[in-house]
Every structure is written in structure tokens, then in C-alpha cells.
Amino acid sequence: MRINASTKITGIIGWPVEHSKSPLMHNAAFDALGLNFCYIAMPVKPEALEEAIKGIKALNFLGINVTIPHKETVMKYLDRIDEEARFIGAVNTIKNEDGMLVGYNTDGRGFMESLTEEGIDTTGKNVFIVGVGGAARAVSYYLCQKAARLWLHGRNMQKATALANDLKKISSCVAVTETKDNIQFADIIINATPLGMKDTDPLPFDPERLRKDQVVCDLIYWETPLLRAARQQGCKTIDGLGMLLWQGVLAFKIWTGIKPPIELMREHLKKSL
């Protein structure tokens, strides 16, 4: 990769952000396509977010990704927000369109693409989601449009109810459950909590409840203790690496209008893990 005065800059902001795998896959794609772009990770403290977003525009960046803890807060500093991102209440991709910063969310679509390539069709299925935060909002936005039943379970019942009420504007299939009993009736179970980031974390639910014909997904992008336990029960398991890949693919298309080399991006992600 050669950096010169014509190089277009993209990147990711977060706090912290040093762990991000996105620079590896995006720079590999730019290089493979011969695009004079580069992608960098930029740590931005919460109190500096507004200044950072002004800088994106002032420095004429092509666009950026946004990660924790800025996905929600960043919305108030943008010129326009895509309808999907507004519903989800979070932005993970920003494009600089001739000085206008437009916010998008590619997480939900990325998750659905990851299911499709694993041969999973959610149409008419019963889905149980553990967690009601930003990740759950992103994936449930799409799932509720196809599922026969979508159960939401979270520790914060007020937050769970608010999410369910929003989703009911799209589909009547959504319900909040205070217990995890309905896991036994689900075709697809999704962990959308941070539990599993560390091996010492408790499991988000008891894997003894699982049947071997169920699909268990974890949005964390490596094999968590939950996925290992689910696989031992005979379940099909899917980690969050595919979602990470596809949300990046979609962001790449938003910035460039070009389909990136997906398998090359996947290869670099796997190597980084």
C-alpha cells in the first residue's frame, strides 16, 4: 500500500479501538482492488466525539465506522441518518457525501447475511434473543420481519419492553419474556450480550435446555464457552465472525460503490484471530 497526497482516508473510531480487526480486512480489500484508500483505527474518548466528527468532515475523510461506546451518541452530530439506523437507534457507518455526513447501520444486515451463507433461513422460525442492547436491536429489526415468533429476554425489563414496542410497529410476532423457558421452543437462539467475552463469564443460559436440532448464534466473533457447550449438545453453532465480515462488506460498498473481495477479507479476519 502506498500513501500519497491523493489517498482517501477511512477508518474506525471507538474507545478503546486498538483491538479492532477492521483495518486488516479493509486495507487488504483496498490493496487487492488497487484503490488508493487506507483504513486506520482512531481511539476517540467520549468527551472528544463531537470534535472528532467535525474533524471527519474538515479533513474530508471518505467515511468511517463507529464502534462502542459511540454508536448511539454519534447520531446527534450527523447531518442525516438512514431510516434503518434511526429505527435501531445506532450508527456504525458514516459516509461523507460532499460534506454531508450520513449515518447507516450495517450490523443487522451483516448478521442476516452471515445466517444466509450458513444456510439458515429465518422465515417462519421461532427465535429467542438473550440481550436487549444495541446488538439485539440491530438483528431483531430484520428477524421480526421474517420470524413466526420472536422472544426478547433481558435483565432490564424496561429496556426489553421498549424494544418490543418499537418492533411491534413492524411485526406482531414480538414478545417479551421474563424467563428463559421459551428457549426450548425456539429454532434459533441468539446471545446478544457480552457474556462470553471472557472464559470466566457465566453462560447466558443453561445449555442443558438445548436440542440438537436448534441453531445457537453468538454475536461475539470467536467460539465462546456457550457455543462450545451448544456444539456438545449437537446444535449447529454460528459465531459473530460472519457478522463482523458482512457488516464490513456493506460499509465498504457504501463508501466506494464497489463489491469488495469478500473471501480475502474473511481470510484476513481469520488470520487475525
Rosetta blueprint (number, residue, H / E / L):
1 M L
2 R L
3 I L
4 N L
5 A L
6 S L
7 T L
8 K E
9 I E
10 T E
11 G E
12 I E
13 I E
14 G E
15 W L
16 P L
17 V L
18 E L
19 H L
20 S L
21 K L
22 S H
23 P H
24 L H
25 M H
26 H H
27 N H
28 A H
29 A H
30 F H
31 D H
32 A H
33 L L
34 G L
35 L L
36 N L
37 F E
38 C E
39 Y E
40 I E
41 A E
42 M E
43 P E
44 V L
45 K L
46 P H
47 E H
48 A H
49 L H
50 E H
51 E H
52 A H
53 I H
54 K H
55 G H
56 I H
57 K H
58 A H
59 L L
60 N L
61 F L
62 L L
63 G E
64 I E
65 N E
66 V E
67 T L
68 I L
69 P L
70 H L
71 K L
72 E L
73 T H
74 V H
75 M H
76 K H
77 Y H
78 L L
79 D L
80 R E
81 I E
82 D L
83 E H
84 E H
85 A H
86 R H
87 F H
88 I H
89 G L
90 A L
91 V L
92 N L
93 T E
94 I E
95 K E
96 N E
97 E E
98 D L
99 G L
100 M E
101 L E
102 V E
103 G E
104 Y E
105 N L
106 T L
107 D H
108 G H
109 R H
110 G H
111 F H
112 M H
113 E H
114 S H
115 L H
116 T H
117 E H
118 E L
119 G L
120 I L
121 D L
122 T L
123 T L
124 G L
125 K L
126 N E
127 V E
128 F E
129 I E
130 V E
131 G L
132 V L
133 G L
134 G H
135 A H
136 A H
137 R H
138 A H
139 V H
140 S H
141 Y H
142 Y H
143 L H
144 C L
145 Q L
146 K L
147 A L
148 A L
149 R E
150 L E
151 W E
152 L E
153 H E
154 G L
155 R L
156 N L
157 M H
158 Q H
159 K H
160 A H
161 T H
162 A H
163 L H
164 A H
165 N H
166 D H
167 L H
168 K L
169 K L
170 I L
171 S L
172 S L
173 C L
174 V E
175 A E
176 V E
177 T L
178 E L
179 T L
180 K L
181 D H
182 N H
183 I H
184 Q H
185 F H
186 A L
187 D L
188 I E
189 I E
190 I E
191 N E
192 A L
193 T L
194 P L
195 L L
196 G L
197 M L
198 K L
199 D L
200 T L
201 D L
202 P L
203 L L
204 P L
205 F L
206 D L
207 P H
208 E H
209 R H
210 L L
211 R L
212 K L
213 D L
214 Q L
215 V E
216 V E
217 C E
218 D E
219 L L
220 I L
221 Y L
222 W L
223 E L
224 T L
225 P H
226 L H
227 L H
228 R H
229 A H
230 A H
231 R H
232 Q H
233 Q L
234 G L
235 C L
236 K E
237 T E
238 I E
239 D L
240 G L
241 L H
242 G H
243 M H
244 L H
245 L H
246 W H
247 Q H
248 G H
249 V H
250 L H
251 A H
252 F H
253 K H
254 I H
255 W H
256 T H
257 G L
258 I L
259 K L
260 P L
261 P L
262 I H
263 E H
264 L H
265 M H
266 R H
267 E H
268 H H
269 L H
270 K H
271 K H
272 S H
273 L L
